[in-house]
Amino acid sequence: MITRESFPYELQDLVIGYLWEDLQSLALCSLVSSRWLGRARKLYFAHFLVSIEVIRVTDETLKKTTELKELLEAPHSRLGRHIQRLQIIGLDETFDRDPRFLPSMQEMWDELSSELRTLLPHFPNVGHLTVWGTTWKMFARDVQIQIGSLSKVVSLAWKEVHFDALDELILFASENFLELEKLEVERLEVTKDFRIGPSLPAQDPKRFAHLRNLKLYAEPSAAPLLTSNIVPIQMITTLHVEVRHLSIWSTLGSALKTIGSALTSLRLDIRMNVTINDLSYGVWTNTWIQKNIESDFNIFRYRGCRFPNIPVQKREFEVTAV
C-alpha cells in the first residue's frame, strides 16, 4: 500500500503543481503536512501581485495598505517571503494628467520612497518586478539600492519610465539582477543620448548573461538595446517588438539580421498611423519582412493579406496589426 510518506516527494510536488490555478485546492493542500505547505503556498502566492503606490489613495486603499503592513510586521509572519510579483507605480502619469498635483510633487515622491523603505525588506523573494510611471532620479538613493537588492528578480519591466540616460537603466538592471531572464521596456524617456564608455563597455560576457526573453516598445530611446551589443541579441529565444515609429524600421531590420539561431519565437506588433492606404501598407510591410527576415518562419495573416508561405522548421513568427 502506497502512503503519503512512501510516495516520492518529486511526484507529490508534481501532483500539487497540477493544481496551480485552483486556489481553493492549494489552500487545502497546505493543511496536509509541512512538506505540502511549502509547495502549495508557493504556488498559491504566485497569483498575488503587490502594488506599491501613493497616487490613488482612498479610504479603502489606505485600509488595505495598513492591513498589509500589519500582516507583514506581525510576530513570526512569513507572508512577505512568499510574494513573487511586485509592482511599483510612480507619480509621472498622474502629474502629467492633472497639474493641480504639481505643488506637492516632491512631497508625494518622498511619501512613496518612505513606503518602499518600509515594505521592500519584507519581499526578499520577488521574481517579477514592474516599475511603472516613474522618473528614476525622484527615488532617494537608498530606495534605488533597496530595489536593486531584490536579487532574485528574473523578470523586469520598465513601463513609462524616465532615466537621465539609457546607460543608467542598463547598468542598474544588469548589475543587480544577475539571473534576469526577461526584460521589457515600454515608453522609455531619456534626457541624454546613449553612449558606450568606460562605465559601459560595448561587450561584457557577464551582462545579461541569462537574458532570453526581450520585449521592446520600438522607439529611438530604446533602439540601442537592439543595436549596440549591450544585450546579447544572439542569445535571445523570444523577441516581441511593438513598432509605432517609421523611423525605427531601418534599425529594427538591421537587428533582425543579426539575431542568432537561438531565436524560437518572434512577434511584431505593428501599430502605426500612416497616410498610405491599407493595401499598399500591407504590400510595403510584406516587402520589408522579406528583405529583413532571412530565417525560416511561419508567417500568419496580416490585414487579410497572405504572406509568402516560407517553409517552417522550428520557429514561430507572428505579425499583428492594429
PLY file of the C-alpha trace (Angstrom):
ply
format ascii 1.0
element vertex 322
property float x
property float y
property float z
element edge 321
property int vertex1
property int vertex2
end_header
0.00 0.00 0.00
1.36 3.39 -1.00
1.15 6.01 1.72
1.93 9.70 1.57
5.16 9.01 3.47
6.37 6.45 0.90
5.19 8.37 -2.15
8.22 10.08 -3.78
8.47 13.77 -2.98
9.01 14.58 -6.64
5.66 13.03 -7.56
3.93 14.78 -4.66
5.24 18.10 -5.94
4.12 17.20 -9.45
0.58 16.43 -8.28
0.36 19.70 -6.36
1.78 21.52 -9.38
-1.21 20.48 -11.48
-3.41 22.49 -9.10
-1.58 25.76 -9.64
-4.73 27.57 -10.87
-7.05 26.11 -8.22
-6.55 28.36 -5.20
-9.07 26.53 -3.04
-7.39 23.17 -3.62
-3.96 24.67 -2.98
-5.23 26.08 0.32
-6.43 22.59 1.31
-3.13 21.02 0.26
-1.30 23.41 2.56
-3.07 21.77 5.54
-1.85 18.24 4.78
1.73 18.50 6.00
4.65 20.87 6.37
6.08 19.42 3.15
2.90 20.13 1.22
2.56 23.51 2.89
5.76 24.83 1.32
4.96 23.70 -2.21
1.27 24.67 -2.12
1.92 28.05 -0.55
4.50 28.95 -3.19
2.01 28.21 -5.98
-0.83 29.90 -4.13
1.01 33.18 -3.72
2.34 33.09 -7.29
-1.05 34.58 -8.24
-0.66 37.58 -5.91
0.55 40.95 -7.14
1.60 43.53 -4.57
1.32 47.07 -5.92
3.03 49.94 -4.07
1.80 53.42 -4.97
0.60 56.66 -3.37
-1.30 58.27 -6.24
-4.73 56.72 -5.75
-5.17 56.90 -2.01
-8.74 56.37 -0.84
-10.11 55.24 2.49
-10.36 51.71 1.10
-6.81 51.54 -0.29
-5.43 53.12 2.87
-7.19 50.46 4.91
-5.76 47.68 2.71
-2.25 49.15 2.94
-2.50 49.34 6.73
-3.73 45.75 6.90
-0.89 44.57 4.66
1.70 46.28 6.84
0.18 44.70 9.93
0.30 41.26 8.34
3.90 41.71 7.20
5.08 43.04 10.57
3.17 40.59 12.76
5.31 38.38 15.01
6.53 35.28 13.16
4.93 36.48 9.92
6.29 34.75 6.82
3.84 36.24 4.34
6.29 38.58 2.62
8.76 35.90 1.64
6.09 34.17 -0.46
5.30 37.24 -2.58
6.79 36.75 -6.05
5.23 39.59 -8.07
5.75 43.25 -7.19
4.72 46.44 -8.97
5.97 49.91 -8.11
3.87 52.74 -9.56
5.36 56.23 -9.62
3.73 59.60 -9.99
4.57 60.67 -13.54
1.29 59.69 -15.15
-0.81 61.42 -12.51
1.13 64.68 -12.65
1.04 64.74 -16.43
-2.69 64.29 -16.30
-3.54 66.77 -13.58
-1.27 69.78 -12.97
-3.04 70.54 -9.71
-0.79 67.98 -8.04
2.44 69.65 -9.14
2.98 71.75 -5.99
3.01 68.60 -3.85
5.08 66.52 -6.28
8.23 66.19 -4.20
6.22 65.55 -1.06
4.42 62.65 -2.73
7.64 61.20 -4.12
9.06 61.32 -0.59
5.97 59.54 0.66
6.38 56.81 -1.96
10.05 56.42 -1.04
9.03 56.08 2.60
6.51 53.36 1.73
9.17 51.48 -0.22
11.66 51.69 2.65
9.08 50.08 4.91
7.73 47.40 2.57
10.59 46.25 0.34
12.58 44.44 3.07
9.57 42.15 3.55
9.74 40.85 -0.06
13.13 39.10 -0.45
11.91 36.54 -2.98
10.32 38.76 -5.63
10.92 37.23 -9.04
8.78 39.51 -11.22
9.24 43.27 -10.85
7.46 46.06 -12.72
8.36 49.75 -12.35
5.69 51.99 -13.88
5.22 55.73 -14.43
8.46 56.68 -12.74
11.20 59.28 -13.02
14.04 57.22 -11.62
16.02 60.07 -10.05
13.00 61.03 -7.93
13.60 57.98 -5.78
16.03 58.52 -2.93
19.38 56.79 -3.49
18.84 54.36 -0.62
15.50 53.33 -2.13
17.15 52.67 -5.50
19.62 50.44 -3.67
16.76 48.64 -1.92
15.05 47.96 -5.24
18.33 46.64 -6.61
18.67 44.33 -3.60
15.78 42.22 -4.91
18.40 39.85 -6.26
16.01 37.03 -7.21
14.27 39.05 -9.92
14.17 37.07 -13.18
11.59 39.22 -14.99
11.88 43.01 -15.11
9.55 45.51 -16.79
10.15 49.25 -17.15
6.94 50.94 -18.32
6.64 54.67 -18.95
9.85 55.42 -17.09
12.26 58.33 -17.38
16.01 57.99 -16.93
18.71 60.59 -17.42
20.36 58.13 -19.81
19.79 54.62 -21.10
23.18 53.69 -19.63
21.69 54.13 -16.16
18.87 51.69 -16.83
21.23 49.10 -18.35
23.77 49.26 -15.55
21.15 49.10 -12.82
19.38 46.09 -14.34
22.48 44.12 -15.33
24.49 44.70 -12.14
21.68 43.98 -9.68
19.58 41.30 -11.34
22.20 38.75 -12.32
19.67 35.98 -13.03
17.46 38.16 -15.24
15.73 36.09 -17.93
13.12 38.53 -19.26
13.40 42.27 -19.90
10.55 44.53 -21.03
10.99 48.21 -21.89
7.96 50.26 -22.89
7.67 54.02 -23.49
11.13 54.88 -22.28
12.16 58.54 -21.98
15.80 59.56 -21.68
17.37 63.00 -21.29
20.83 62.29 -22.69
21.98 60.47 -25.81
23.18 56.91 -25.38
26.92 56.31 -25.50
29.31 53.48 -24.78
32.14 54.40 -22.42
34.40 53.10 -19.65
31.45 52.51 -17.31
29.53 50.67 -20.04
31.83 48.72 -22.37
30.39 47.51 -25.66
30.79 43.85 -24.77
30.63 42.26 -21.35
30.00 38.49 -21.17
28.53 38.82 -17.68
25.97 41.46 -18.66
22.51 39.97 -19.13
24.13 36.54 -19.29
20.82 34.74 -18.67
18.55 37.04 -20.69
16.47 35.05 -23.17
13.20 36.99 -23.49
13.15 40.60 -24.72
10.07 42.75 -25.22
10.52 46.29 -26.56
8.37 49.22 -27.49
10.46 50.10 -30.54
11.32 53.79 -30.28
14.56 55.76 -30.72
15.26 55.86 -26.97
15.27 52.05 -26.72
16.90 51.30 -30.09
20.43 50.81 -28.62
19.13 47.75 -26.78
18.89 46.10 -30.20
21.92 47.53 -31.96
24.77 48.27 -29.56
25.75 44.74 -28.39
24.62 45.80 -24.94
22.05 43.00 -24.98
23.29 39.57 -26.20
20.78 39.56 -29.04
22.26 36.35 -30.47
21.14 34.50 -27.32
17.54 35.75 -27.28
14.98 32.97 -27.75
11.82 35.11 -27.60
11.61 38.59 -29.11
8.47 40.74 -29.02
8.69 44.19 -30.62
5.90 46.75 -30.88
6.54 49.19 -33.71
4.93 52.64 -33.76
7.60 54.75 -35.41
8.52 54.63 -39.10
12.00 55.86 -38.15
12.72 52.62 -36.30
12.24 50.28 -39.30
15.84 50.50 -40.51
17.25 49.90 -37.03
14.91 47.00 -36.44
15.78 45.47 -39.81
19.50 45.56 -39.01
18.90 43.98 -35.62
16.80 41.15 -37.03
19.60 40.26 -39.43
21.99 39.73 -36.50
19.66 37.58 -34.42
21.19 34.22 -33.62
19.89 30.74 -34.23
18.62 30.52 -30.65
15.52 32.57 -31.55
12.40 30.39 -31.44
9.63 32.99 -31.32
9.44 36.42 -32.95
6.42 38.70 -32.69
5.97 42.10 -34.29
3.04 44.29 -33.29
2.78 46.99 -35.95
0.74 49.91 -34.64
1.41 52.99 -36.76
-0.79 55.78 -38.01
0.24 56.09 -41.65
-1.22 58.02 -44.54
-0.93 55.23 -47.12
-3.94 53.00 -47.63
-4.23 49.55 -46.09
-3.45 47.65 -49.27
-0.23 49.47 -50.08
0.71 49.38 -46.39
0.31 45.59 -46.42
2.43 45.24 -49.58
5.11 47.58 -48.16
5.23 45.65 -44.88
5.38 42.37 -46.78
8.39 43.63 -48.78
10.13 44.79 -45.61
9.65 41.40 -43.95
11.02 39.51 -46.96
14.04 41.82 -47.07
14.92 41.83 -43.38
13.91 38.45 -42.02
16.16 35.83 -43.56
15.34 32.87 -41.31
12.69 30.16 -41.58
9.40 31.33 -40.15
5.74 30.57 -40.49
4.05 33.90 -41.22
0.44 34.39 -40.27
-2.22 36.66 -41.76
-1.84 40.41 -41.69
-4.71 42.74 -42.60
-6.25 39.94 -44.60
-3.19 39.61 -46.85
-1.32 36.32 -47.04
2.45 36.50 -46.86
4.65 34.08 -48.81
4.48 30.62 -47.30
8.05 30.23 -46.10
8.88 26.63 -45.07
8.52 26.03 -41.38
11.31 24.47 -39.37
11.45 25.23 -35.66
10.45 28.86 -35.39
7.31 30.89 -34.99
6.81 34.34 -36.45
3.63 36.34 -35.96
2.67 39.74 -37.32
-0.28 41.56 -35.83
-1.62 44.97 -36.63
-3.98 47.44 -35.02
0 1
1 2
2 3
3 4
4 5
5 6
6 7
7 8
8 9
9 10
10 11
11 12
12 13
13 14
14 15
15 16
16 17
17 18
18 19
19 20
20 21
21 22
22 23
23 24
24 25
25 26
26 27
27 28
28 29
29 30
30 31
31 32
32 33
33 34
34 35
35 36
36 37
37 38
38 39
39 40
40 41
41 42
42 43
43 44
44 45
45 46
46 47
47 48
48 49
49 50
50 51
51 52
52 53
53 54
54 55
55 56
56 57
57 58
58 59
59 60
60 61
61 62
62 63
63 64
64 65
65 66
66 67
67 68
68 69
69 70
70 71
71 72
72 73
73 74
74 75
75 76
76 77
77 78
78 79
79 80
80 81
81 82
82 83
83 84
84 85
85 86
86 87
87 88
88 89
89 90
90 91
91 92
92 93
93 94
94 95
95 96
96 97
97 98
98 99
99 100
100 101
101 102
102 103
103 104
104 105
105 106
106 107
107 108
108 109
109 110
110 111
111 112
112 113
113 114
114 115
115 116
116 117
117 118
118 119
119 120
120 121
121 122
122 123
123 124
124 125
125 126
126 127
127 128
128 129
129 130
130 131
131 132
132 133
133 134
134 135
135 136
136 137
137 138
138 139
139 140
140 141
141 142
142 143
143 144
144 145
145 146
146 147
147 148
148 149
149 150
150 151
151 152
152 153
153 154
154 155
155 156
156 157
157 158
158 159
159 160
160 161
161 162
162 163
163 164
164 165
165 166
166 167
167 168
168 169
169 170
170 171
171 172
172 173
173 174
174 175
175 176
176 177
177 178
178 179
179 180
180 181
181 182
182 183
183 184
184 185
185 186
186 187
187 188
188 189
189 190
190 191
191 192
192 193
193 194
194 195
195 196
196 197
197 198
198 199
199 200
200 201
201 202
202 203
203 204
204 205
205 206
206 207
207 208
208 209
209 210
210 211
211 212
212 213
213 214
214 215
215 216
216 217
217 218
218 219
219 220
220 221
221 222
222 223
223 224
224 225
225 226
226 227
227 228
228 229
229 230
230 231
231 232
232 233
233 234
234 235
235 236
236 237
237 238
238 239
239 240
240 241
241 242
242 243
243 244
244 245
245 246
246 247
247 248
248 249
249 250
250 251
251 252
252 253
253 254
254 255
255 256
256 257
257 258
258 259
259 260
260 261
261 262
262 263
263 264
264 265
265 266
266 267
267 268
268 269
269 270
270 271
271 272
272 273
273 274
274 275
275 276
276 277
277 278
278 279
279 280
280 281
281 282
282 283
283 284
284 285
285 286
286 287
287 288
288 289
289 290
290 291
291 292
292 293
293 294
294 295
295 296
296 297
297 298
298 299
299 300
300 301
301 302
302 303
303 304
304 305
305 306
306 307
307 308
308 309
309 310
310 311
311 312
312 313
313 314
314 315
315 316
316 317
317 318
318 319
319 320
320 321
